[in-house]
């Protein structure tokens, strides 16, 4: 035997560490992929859940860290083109499903729920007075009512448009009369639209300030008619592009609103209130507060883990993922030195 060519203790330790690494990867993968052996995952979840009872939220997350996360994803994150296209695609799906659904509104909102919402809205007396005051004095509302009055006049008096375009050339006397009428027509239309706009605002104002009983009767009457309508009947009045534009508009509006100091402060105040309320709760208590216990965690793990792990194995990725988690231990010099010292005993 040639002693000059015998392997060094360090190389033996490296080979042994490599062998242990591969064996541990094989063992962990076998445990994960064994459909009949759920104890591996169950035991892991059980340990995590039990230890979660000993850890409070404030011990693992600081308020500043939580607010920093919210600031990044609520105030700064912008959706990419692919996500925006996905929103449009999803809107088309929702529209297609709605226009082919016989579901009626009463299936989505029961009479009892409608009554509860109605009573709550009617309780907002001060808000109704605020709306009534704005109807009388808000310039924007006055402008909208004037535009509405203009549309009503134009759609119900087509002869006025004919009168504008009418032309008398041969009869000078008739031409003068017609020109006089046409000159006055614009003033007449403007006064008519202004009076109609005032009447519209006044009628809406009167409705807003009706006694609760009368408002409840009106709302209930409208609900009686609406609740039996199907989604197909209602949403067939819209195109899928309307849905797409609505969702995109909501996102674009949110991007603008979230940049205001007021909205950012509101969100951060909510985060602070959450931290203040739940900071002393354990992680287990947080899970229980939303109705999740150890059994739920295991059920969801079993729902997704087997298929996901099988897919990773089929693509040849599972070994590398497991190896990346434990390989640093076996490549560490201290580990190999420990193995070498242990083998030399």
C-alpha positions in Angstrom: 0.0 0.0 0.0 1.4 3.4 -1.1 1.0 5.7 1.9 2.1 8.7 -0.2 -1.1 8.4 -2.2 -3.6 7.9 0.7 -6.3 10.6 0.8 -5.9 13.5 3.2 -8.3 13.9 6.2 -9.6 17.1 4.6 -10.5 15.4 1.3 -12.1 12.5 3.1 -14.2 15.0 5.1 -15.2 16.8 1.9 -16.2 13.5 0.2 -18.1 12.4 3.3 -19.9 15.8 3.6 -20.9 15.6 -0.1 -22.2 12.1 0.4 -24.3 13.3 3.4 -25.6 16.2 1.4 -26.8 14.0 -1.4 -28.3 11.5 1.0 -30.2 14.2 2.9 -31.5 15.7 -0.3 -32.8 12.2 -1.3 -34.4 11.7 2.1 -36.2 15.1 2.2 -37.4 14.7 -1.4 -38.7 11.2 -0.6 -40.6 12.6 2.4 -42.1 15.5 0.4 -43.2 13.4 -2.6 -44.6 10.5 -0.6 -48.4 11.0 -1.0 -49.1 8.4 1.7 -46.9 10.0 4.2 -48.3 13.4 5.2 -46.8 13.3 8.7 -43.7 15.1 7.5 -45.6 18.2 6.5 -48.2 17.8 9.3 -45.4 17.7 11.9 -43.7 20.8 10.4 -47.0 22.8 10.4 -47.8 21.6 14.0 -44.5 22.8 15.3 -44.8 26.2 13.6 -48.4 26.6 14.9 -47.5 25.6 18.4 -44.5 27.9 18.5 -46.7 30.7 17.0 -48.4 30.9 20.4 -45.2 32.1 22.0 -44.4 34.9 19.5 -46.2 38.2 19.6 -46.6 40.4 16.5 -44.6 43.2 18.0 -41.7 40.8 18.6 -41.1 40.0 15.0 -42.4 43.1 13.2 -41.8 46.7 14.1 -44.4 49.4 13.2 -41.8 51.3 11.0 -41.2 48.1 9.0 -44.9 47.5 8.5 -45.4 51.1 7.4 -42.4 50.8 5.0 -44.0 47.8 3.3 -47.3 49.6 2.9 -45.6 52.7 1.5 -43.8 50.6 -1.1 -46.7 48.5 -2.3 -49.7 50.9 -1.7 -48.1 54.3 -2.6 -45.3 53.4 -5.1 -46.0 50.1 -6.8 -47.2 50.5 -10.4 -48.7 47.6 -12.3 -46.9 46.5 -15.4 -48.3 46.2 -18.9 -49.0 42.4 -18.4 -51.1 43.0 -15.3 -53.1 45.8 -16.9 -53.8 43.5 -19.9 -54.8 40.8 -17.4 -57.3 43.3 -15.8 -58.8 43.9 -19.2 -58.9 40.1 -19.9 -60.6 39.5 -16.6 -63.1 42.2 -17.2 -64.1 40.5 -20.5 -64.6 37.3 -18.6 -66.8 38.9 -15.9 -68.9 40.6 -18.6 -69.3 37.3 -20.6 -70.3 35.5 -17.4 -72.8 38.2 -16.4 -74.5 38.5 -19.8 -75.1 34.7 -19.7 -76.3 34.5 -16.2 -79.9 34.1 -15.1 -79.0 35.2 -11.6 -81.3 38.0 -10.3 -80.3 40.9 -8.1 -82.3 39.4 -5.2 -80.0 36.4 -5.2 -77.1 38.8 -4.5 -78.8 41.1 -2.1 -81.7 39.8 0.0 -84.7 41.9 1.0 -83.5 41.9 4.6 -80.0 43.2 3.6 -81.5 45.9 1.4 -83.7 47.0 4.3 -80.7 47.2 6.7 -78.7 49.3 4.2 -81.7 51.5 3.5 -82.3 52.2 7.2 -78.6 53.0 7.7 -78.6 55.5 4.8 -81.8 57.1 6.0 -80.1 57.7 9.4 -77.5 60.0 7.7 -79.7 63.1 8.1 -76.8 65.5 8.3 -75.4 64.1 5.0 -78.7 64.7 3.3 -78.7 68.3 4.4 -75.2 68.6 3.1 -76.3 67.3 -0.3 -79.3 69.6 -0.4 -77.1 72.6 0.4 -74.7 71.6 -2.5 -77.6 71.3 -4.9 -78.5 74.9 -4.3 -75.0 76.5 -4.2 -72.4 74.2 -5.8 -71.3 75.7 -9.2 -70.4 72.2 -10.6 -73.8 70.8 -9.7 -75.4 73.8 -11.3 -73.4 73.3 -14.5 -74.3 69.6 -14.6 -78.0 70.4 -14.2 -77.8 72.9 -16.9 -76.2 70.4 -19.3 -78.9 67.9 -18.4 -81.6 70.5 -19.1 -79.9 71.3 -22.5 -80.1 67.6 -23.4 -83.7 67.4 -22.4 -84.7 70.4 -24.4 -82.8 69.3 -27.5 -84.2 65.7 -27.4 -87.8 66.8 -26.9 -87.9 69.9 -29.2 -86.5 68.8 -32.6 -88.5 71.5 -34.2 -86.2 74.1 -32.7 -83.3 72.7 -34.6 -85.4 72.8 -37.8 -86.2 76.4 -37.1 -82.5 77.3 -36.8 -81.8 75.7 -40.2 -84.9 77.1 -42.0 -84.1 79.9 -44.5 -86.5 82.2 -46.4 -84.8 84.0 -49.3 -87.6 85.0 -51.7 -90.0 86.7 -49.3 -88.3 89.7 -47.7 -91.0 90.3 -45.2 -91.1 86.6 -44.2 -87.3 86.6 -44.1 -87.2 89.5 -41.6 -89.8 87.8 -39.3 -87.8 84.5 -39.5 -84.5 86.3 -38.8 -86.1 88.0 -35.8 -87.4 84.7 -34.4 -84.1 83.0 -35.0 -82.3 85.9 -33.2 -84.5 85.5 -30.2 -84.4 81.7 -30.2 -81.1 81.4 -28.5 -82.2 83.6 -25.6 -85.5 81.7 -25.3 -83.7 78.4 -25.2 -81.2 79.6 -22.7 -83.9 80.9 -20.4 -85.9 77.7 -20.8 -82.8 75.6 -20.0 -82.0 77.7 -16.9 -85.5 77.4 -15.6 -85.6 73.7 -16.2 -82.2 73.2 -14.5 -83.5 75.1 -11.5 -86.6 72.9 -11.4 -84.5 69.8 -11.6 -82.3 70.8 -8.7 -85.4 71.9 -6.7 -87.1 68.6 -7.3 -84.1 66.6 -6.3 -83.6 68.7 -3.2 -87.2 68.2 -2.2 -86.8 64.4 -2.6 -83.7 64.4 -0.5 -85.4 66.2 2.3 -88.6 64.0 2.2 -89.4 62.3 5.5 -87.7 59.0 6.1 -91.0 57.1 5.6 -91.6 58.6 2.2 -88.0 57.9 1.1 -88.2 54.4 2.3 -91.4 53.8 0.3 -89.8 55.2 -2.8 -86.6 53.1 -2.4 -88.6 50.0 -1.6 -90.8 50.5 -4.7 -87.7 50.8 -6.9 -86.1 47.8 -5.3 -89.2 45.7 -5.9 -88.8 46.4 -9.6 -85.0 46.0 -9.7 -84.6 42.9 -7.6 -86.3 40.6 -10.1 -84.1 41.7 -13.0 -81.4 39.3 -14.1 -77.8 40.0 -14.6 -78.2 39.1 -18.2 -80.9 41.7 -18.7 -78.9 44.4 -17.0 -75.3 43.8 -18.2 -76.3 43.1 -21.8 -76.8 46.9 -22.0 -73.0 47.3 -21.6 -70.1 46.2 -23.9 -67.1 44.3 -22.5 -65.0 47.4 -23.4 -67.0 49.3 -20.9 -66.0 46.9 -18.1 -62.4 47.0 -19.2 -62.3 50.8 -19.1 -64.1 50.9 -15.8 -61.5 48.7 -14.0 -58.6 50.6 -15.7 -60.2 53.9 -14.7 -60.5 52.7 -11.1 -56.8 51.8 -11.0 -55.7 55.1 -12.7 -57.9 57.0 -10.2 -56.3 55.1 -7.3 -52.8 56.0 -8.6 -53.7 59.6 -8.4 -55.6 59.5 -5.1 -52.8 57.5 -3.3 -50.3 60.3 -3.9 -52.3 62.8 -1.9 -51.0 63.5 1.6 -54.4 62.9 3.1 -54.9 59.5 1.7 -51.4 58.3 2.6 -51.9 59.6 6.1 -55.2 57.8 6.4 -53.7 54.5 5.3 -50.7 54.8 7.6 -53.1 55.6 10.5 -55.0 52.4 9.8 -51.7 50.5 9.8 -50.8 52.1 13.1 -54.2 51.3 14.6 -53.8 47.7 13.4 -50.4 47.4 15.0 -51.6 49.1 18.2 -54.6 46.7 18.5 -52.9 43.4 17.5 -49.3 44.2 18.6 -49.6 42.2 21.9 -51.4 39.3 20.2 -49.5 36.1 19.4 -49.2 34.9 15.8 -51.5 32.0 16.7 -54.1 34.5 18.0 -53.9 36.5 14.8 -54.6 33.3 12.8 -57.5 32.4 15.0 -58.9 36.0 14.7 -59.5 35.4 11.0 -60.8 31.9 11.6 -57.7 29.9 10.7 -56.4 27.1 13.0 -53.8 24.3 12.7 -56.2 22.0 10.8 -56.9 24.7 8.2 -53.1 25.2 7.6 -52.6 21.5 7.1 -55.6 21.2 4.7 -54.3 24.1 2.6 -50.8 22.7 2.6 -52.2 19.3 1.4 -54.3 21.1 -1.2 -51.3 22.8 -2.9 -48.1 21.1 -1.8 -48.3 17.6 -3.5 -49.1 19.0 -7.0 -46.5 21.8 -6.7 -43.8 19.4 -5.5 -44.6 16.9 -8.2 -44.4 19.6 -10.8 -41.0 20.8 -9.5 -39.7 17.2 -9.6 -41.0 16.7 -13.2 -39.0 19.7 -14.3 -35.9 18.6 -12.4 -35.9 21.5 -10.0 -36.7 19.9 -6.7 -33.3 18.5 -6.0 -31.6 21.9 -6.6 -34.1 23.7 -4.4 -33.6 21.4 -1.5 -29.8 21.3 -2.1 -29.7 25.1 -2.1 -31.1 25.2 1.4 -28.8 22.7 3.1 -25.6 22.8 0.9 -24.1 25.8 2.7 -23.9 23.7 5.9 -21.9 20.9 4.3 -19.6 23.3 2.3 -18.7 25.2 5.5 -15.1 24.7 6.6 -16.2 24.3 10.2 -18.5 21.5 9.2 -15.8 19.7 7.2 -13.3 20.2 10.0 -15.8 18.7 12.5 -16.3 15.7 10.2 -12.6 15.2 9.8 -12.0 15.4 13.6 -14.8 13.0 14.2 -13.5 10.5 11.6 -10.0 10.6 13.2 -11.2 9.7 16.7 
